[in-house]
């Protein structure tokens, strides 16, 4: 049995779950999405467009223009949630 990249890709192409996802996130991106969901809730909607990240959550709509802004908001919300 071959285990090179091409044979793995061939198997993956036939996997319905693999084809259903339009793209995959790398570990850093997935970790950031998990942090956002931990802070705003699992049901929040995350939109990235025009250099902005928007979060639509039960508490309202939030818009961030920089990583620093986003990370500060995540830290504040995480701290707020842990103090409950």
Secondary structure, 3 states (H helix, E strand, C coil): CCCCHHHHHHHHHCCHHHHHCCCCCCHHHHHHHHHHHHHHCCCCEEEEECCEEEEEECCEEEEECCHHHHHHHHHHHHHHHHCC
